[in-house]
Amino acid sequence: ERSRGRGDVYKRQVKDIVISTKKNTDTNVISSVQKQKLKITKITSPKAKTILLKWKKATGTNGYQIQYATNSKFTRGRKTVIIKNRSTVSKTIKKLKRKKTYYVRIRAYKKLKGRTYFSKWSSKKIRCK
């Protein structure tokens, strides 16, 4: 604040502008993974007690996480399968119960600097043979 002699008070605000030339690629990678939603291309029960799940490959990920359960909220009988190979696009789930409806969901993950970032879930329902 300064006075100009006549009793008028003037205020000045100074804003610092920081311009960075370094691209924040970690943030870009994380947000691209988190915005993705995998597309399940095929889900079938080819033979008794098995489910075959196929999906489209996600970009910029380390692998996939598959969960299956006997109810849609994934609270009863939930099992998790981790696929560490990013190029895998199908999985056969075995040792299931016959004539039972299963809910299956899948998401991609990316590990970066000790943390794991996940995409959105894609889910489907299937009745096991």
N, C-alpha and C positions, 0 to 999 in steps of 0.2 A: 504494500500500500504506500502511496505517495500523495502528498498534498502539494498543490500548485499555488499556494499562497492565498487563494480566495475561499478556502474551506472546502473545495471540491476534492473528493477522494477518488483516486483511480486504482483499479485492481488489474493486475496482469496475471495471466495464466500461461505457463510454459508447459507444453506437452513434448515429451520425448518420443521420437519416432525411431524405432529400431528396425532396420532393414537387414534381413539375413539372406545371404546368398546360398546357404546350405539347405538343400531340399530335405524335408523330413520324410524320408521314405518309409521308416518304420510305421508311422501313423497311416500312411497311404496303404500299406500292406494290411495292417490290422483292420482298417475300415472296409477294405475290399473283401476281406474274408468274412467279416461280420455281416455285411450286406447281402452276401450270397445266400441263396436257398437252393439246395440240391433238388434235382428233378428225378423222382423215382420213375424209371421208364417201364419196368415190368416187375410184377410180384405174383408169383404162382406157387402152387403146392404140387410139384411134379410127381411126388410119390408120398406114401404114408409117412407121417411124422417129420416132414421136412418142408421148408419154405425157401424158395429161390428169390433173391432180391437183386435187381439190377438198377443202376442209376447212372446219370451223366457225370462225367469227370469234372471236378471243380478245379479252378486255376489258383495257383499260389498257395496251396495247402500242403500239410505234411501227411495227412491221413484222414480217416473217417471214424466216426463213432456211431454204432448201431445199437438201438435199444428195442426190445420187444417185451410185451406184457400181455396179460389176459384181460385187462380193462383199459379203457381209452384214456384214463388219467395217469396211467403208468404207476399205479400204487401197489398193485397186487402182482406177484410173480414176475417182477421186472428183472431182466438180464441185460447185461451190457457187453458188447463185442467191440474191441478196438482193432482197426485195420491200419497198420503203420505204413503200408505201401500206398503212395499217392496215385499210382497208375491202376490200382485195382478198381474194377467197376461192377463187380458182382460178388455175392456171398450166399452160400447155402447154409442155412441154420438147421441143425439136426437135433434129434432127441426131444421132439415136441410131443404133445398129447394129441391123439387122434380126435377128429370131429370137434375140435375146439377152435374158437375164434381168437386170433392174435392181432394185436395192434403193433405195428412196426414203425419206427421212426429213425431217421438218419440225419447226421450233420457232419460238416467238415471241420477240421481243426488245424490251427497253425501254431507252432511253438516258436516263440521269439523272446530271447533274452530271459529265459527261465520261466516265462509265463505262457499259458495256453489260452488261445482265443478261438471261440467257436462261432460257426455260422448259425443261421436259423434252422429249426427243425423242419423236415419234410416227413409227413406221416401218411400211412395207408393202413387199411384193415384187410385181413384175409382169414379165410377158414381153412384150417389144415385138414388134409385128407386122412 
